[in-house]
Amino acid sequence: MILAYFNGEFVEPNESVVPIDERGHQFGDGVYEVIRIYDGKPFMMDEHLDRLYQSADAIKLRIDPNREAFKNSMLELVQRSGLTNLDLYVQVTRGMAPRNHLFPECPVSVSMTAKPFQIIPVGDKGASVILHPDERWANCYIKSLNLLPNILAKQVAYEKGYLEAILVRDGKVTEGTSSNAYIVKDSSIITTPLSKHILSGITRMAVKNLAELLRIPFVEKQFTPDEMIIADEVFITSTTLEITPIIRVDDKQINDGTPGPVTKALKEQFKQII
């Protein structure tokens, strides 16, 4: 069943539990993570927690220092849900206090939901994306609740019949609205280097490890939209998209319009580790 958690209590997802003065609601003042559970086993949970704590530190938000207890509350929600394949959404905000821009003296709020995950129906055929200006703030390495530019770009892609919008800043590809982006050229994987302008994806980390295992060069350097369009292969990754081949960017077909051998090898290896 779908189950939720708010500040120590397990609740129904449609139950009204978040007060009007909750700072996540008022300001987007918080951070979050989405952890995928396969057959009852969390995938790279410690890496997700590392990133959650790093994002919280970056906005001066203090999460429970007892990390093991925090982790156990997540696992208890998973267990109580009775689900074996699910997405665990974890959100931490600065808490509940009368509206004021300054940080309040109050406990943080923690909310979570456990829901069955859905496989995006791309299959092995590949998906299409659009290019879109990167209009986000400068600190995209923080997985914050402030996602409005991402949402607007994703909606543009959806309305045009595309899966994702690939963002472009200063003539260079950064990432997708909710994914990391890669090209393959001459059998090497190329992706944008980590910086404040992109999120350090957990699946990106997995792909880097898989590339090493498969002895595929993994090159971290910037590339342009034009380089993406003439690449041998293009793919994107995220917790929910896993490894998704891209066969069209805007109205331009990538290579022969089918997923390439490097992407296929990564997908197959990824299936093994999950």
N, C-alpha and C positions, 0 to 999 in steps of 0.2 A: 504494500500500500504506500501511497505518498504520505510522508510524514515531515513535520517541521519541528524546529527547536527555537526558543527565544529565552535568553537569559536564565538558563537552568531548567526550563520546563519544556516538556515535549507536548506539542499542540497539533491541532489540525491545520493544514495549510491555509484554509479560508477563514480561520479564526482571527478576530480583530485583537491584535496584541501590541502593535507598535503605536505609541502615543504620538500626538501631533507634534510635540516638541522634541522628537527624536532627531538628532543631527544628521543622520543619514537621509532622512526624509526632507529636512529643511535645507541642508547645504550640500548633500552628497559627500559629507565629511566622514569618509571611511574607505576601507579597502576590502578586497574579496578574493576568493579563489574558487575554482571549479575542479573537483577531483573526480576522476572516473574510476568506478569500481567494476572489475571484470570477475565474474564467478566468485563474488564475495571478497575479492582481494583488491585493495586500493593500488592503483598504478602510480608509482613514483610519488607517494604521499609525502615522504620526508622532503623531497625537492619542492613540492607545492608549499609545504609549511615554511621552508626556508624563505621562499619568495614572499609569502604572506607577512612574515616577521620583518623582512627587509623593507617591504612596502610600508608597513606600519611605522618602522623606524624613520623612514624618509618623511613622513608627515607628522612625526612626533606623537604618535599614538601608541600607548602602552598596552600590549596584549598580555594576557596572563603569562607571567614568567615561568610558571610550571607547565612547560610545553607538553610533557607526557600526559598530564591531566586533561589539557586542552584536546590533545589528540584522542584520548580515550572517550571524551564526550562525543566526538565525531563518529568514532567507531560504534559507540552505543546507539547513536541515531541510525546508523546503517543497519545494525543488528535488529533494532526495534521495527524498522520498516519492513522487514521480511523479504526485501528485494536482494537479488544476487548480482544483477547488472543494472547499475544506476549511476547518476551524476549527483555528487554531493556538493551543494553550493554553500559556501561559508562566507559570511559577511560580518565585519567588525567595524563599528562606528564609535565616534567619540562620546556617545551616550545621550541621555535625556536631560535637557536643561532648557530654561527659557531662552528664546531666540536672541542670540548675541554673537557677533563675529568672533569675539575672543574665546579662547579655550575655556570651557567650564571646569569646575572641580566636581566631577561626578564619575561614577564607574562607566567603563565602556559597555557597549551593548554588543551581544553576539547573537546572530540569527543564522539558522541553517535550514536547508531543505534537502530531502532525499527523494529523488524522482527517477523513474525508469529512463534510461538514456535511449535516444532515438538515433538510428543510423541514417545519416543523410543519404538519400537515394541516388548517389552518383555511381556506385558500383565500380566496375573496371573501365567504364567508358571515358571518364574524365568530365570536368566541368568547365564553365566559362566564367570569366571575370571581366570587370571594367577597370580602367585607370581613373583615379579621382584625386584631386588636390588634397594633400595632408594638411588639414586645418586645425589639428589638435594643438594642445599646449606643449611646452618644451620638455615636460617630464613624463614621457610615455612609459618609462621604465617602471613607474609606480602603477600597480594594478588598482587604481582608484575607482570609486563609484561614478566618477564624472565622465560619462561615455557619450554625451550628446553628439559631438562631431562624428564619432564612430557610427552611431545609430543613423544619423542623417545620410552618411555615405552609403551605409549598408542598405538603407531604404531606396536610395537612387538605383543601386545595383538590382535590388529585388524588382522594382517597378519596370526595369528594362529587361527582366528575365534572366539575370545573371546571379550566380551563387554568392559572389563576394566582390568587394571593391578593393583594389590594390592602391595604396596611397603613395603619392609622389610629393617629395619636398625638395625644393631647390634642384629640380631636374633629376633627382635620384629616387629610386624605389625605397621606401622604408619598410612597410609591412602591410598586411591586410587590416581590415577594421577589427577582426577578431582572430587573426592568424598571422603566422610568419610566412614570408614568401621566399622562393628559391628558383634559380634557374640551373639548368645543366648544360654545360658547354664543353665539348671535347672530353666527355666522361668525367668531368669534375663538377661537384656541387658547389654553387656559389650563392651566398646569402649575405644580407646586410650585417655588418659588424654590430656587436652589442654597443649601445650608447644610451644616452638619456632619451633618444628619439624613438626607440623601439622597446617592446617588452621582451624580456628574456624568457622565451617560451619553454615550457617543460618538454613538450614534444620536440621542439627544436633541439633540446639537449639530448633527447633519445636518438634523433636522427644523426646528430654528430657522432654519438657512440656507435650507431649502426654503420655509419660510413667508415669509421675506423675498423670495425669488425670485417666489413666487406672490402676493405682496402680501396675505398673510393676517396679521392682527394676531396677534402671539405675546406673550401676557401671562403674566408670572411672578408668580403670587400663590397663596396657599393657598385651598383649597376643601374643603368638607365632603362626607361621604358622601351627604347629602341632595342637595347640589348636583350630585353625580355622577349620581345616579339620575334627576334631572329634566333632565339635559343634553340638548342636541340630538344630540351624538355623544360617544362615549368610545373612546379607543384607548390602546394601550401600545406601548412600543418597547424593543428591546434588540438586541445584535449578532446573537443567534440567532433572535429573534422578528421582527426587522426592524420593520415597522409593522403591527401587528395590531389590526383593529377589534374592539371589544367591544360585544356586543349585549344582554348581560344581566349585571346585578350582583346577586349573591345570587339572589333569586327575582323581581327586578324587571326588566322589559324596558326597554331604552333606546329612547326614541322609538318608531319603528314596527318595531323589531327587525331592521333591516338596516343595513349600513355606510352612513354618510352621505357627502355630496359632498366635504366637506373632507378626510376620511380617504382617500377614493378618489383625490382629486387628489394628496395627499401620497404615497400608495402608487405612483401612476403616475410621478410625478417621481422618486421614489426608485429605481424600476426603471431610469430613464434614467441615473442617476449610478453605478449599480453595474454 
